[in-house]
Amino acid sequence: MKLAEVAAIAKTHHINPGKLSKTKLIKTIQSHEGNFDCFASAASGECDQVGCCWREDCFEANKKGELS
């Protein structure tokens, strides 16, 4: 998912994306939704949040080392 798409989702939650990185923005959305803010933190390549809409991007970001 591109940053612009993530920013659009953030706006639906009344979150101002500002200059946040994609990772920080997704973590903010996750927290706002009452979920763990765990995006890009599946260091072992495993995650038990199978219904997470960020799952595919999360694994990809983790491979790239996008932690901030």
C-alpha positions as CSV (number, residue, x, y, z in Angstrom):
1,M,0.0,0.0,0.0
2,K,1.3,3.4,-0.9
3,L,1.8,6.2,1.6
4,A,-1.1,8.2,0.0
5,E,-3.4,5.3,0.6
6,V,-2.4,5.0,4.2
7,A,-2.8,8.8,4.6
8,A,-6.3,8.6,3.3
9,I,-7.1,5.8,5.8
10,A,-5.6,8.0,8.6
11,K,-7.8,10.9,7.6
12,T,-10.9,8.7,8.0
13,H,-9.8,8.2,11.6
14,H,-9.3,12.0,12.0
15,I,-5.5,11.5,12.2
16,N,-3.4,14.2,10.5
17,P,-0.7,12.3,8.6
18,G,1.6,15.4,8.5
19,K,5.1,14.3,7.7
20,L,4.9,10.9,9.5
21,S,6.6,8.0,7.8
22,K,4.4,5.2,6.4
23,T,5.4,3.0,9.4
24,K,4.7,5.6,12.0
25,L,1.4,6.5,10.4
26,I,0.3,2.8,10.3
27,K,1.3,2.4,13.9
28,T,-0.7,5.5,14.8
29,I,-3.8,4.1,13.0
30,Q,-3.3,0.7,14.7
31,S,-3.3,2.4,18.2
32,H,-6.3,4.5,17.3
33,E,-8.2,1.4,16.4
34,G,-7.3,-0.2,19.7
35,N,-4.9,-2.7,18.2
36,F,-1.2,-3.4,18.9
37,D,1.0,-0.9,17.2
38,C,3.2,-3.6,15.9
39,F,3.6,-2.8,12.2
40,A,7.0,-4.0,10.8
41,S,7.9,-5.7,14.1
42,A,7.5,-9.4,13.2
43,A,11.2,-10.0,13.5
44,S,10.8,-13.8,13.3
45,G,8.6,-13.5,10.2
46,E,5.7,-14.8,12.1
47,C,2.5,-12.9,13.3
48,D,-0.6,-14.2,15.0
49,Q,-2.7,-11.3,13.8
50,V,-4.0,-13.1,10.7
51,G,-6.9,-10.7,10.2
52,C,-4.8,-7.6,10.1
53,C,-5.2,-5.4,7.0
54,W,-1.6,-4.4,7.2
55,R,-0.2,-7.9,7.3
56,E,1.3,-8.1,3.8
57,D,2.8,-4.7,4.0
58,C,4.1,-5.4,7.5
59,F,6.1,-8.4,6.4
60,E,7.5,-6.5,3.5
61,A,8.5,-3.5,5.6
62,N,10.1,-5.8,8.2
63,K,12.2,-7.4,5.5
64,K,13.4,-4.0,4.4
65,G,14.1,-2.9,8.0
66,E,11.6,-0.1,8.0
67,L,11.3,0.4,11.8
68,S,10.6,4.1,12.0
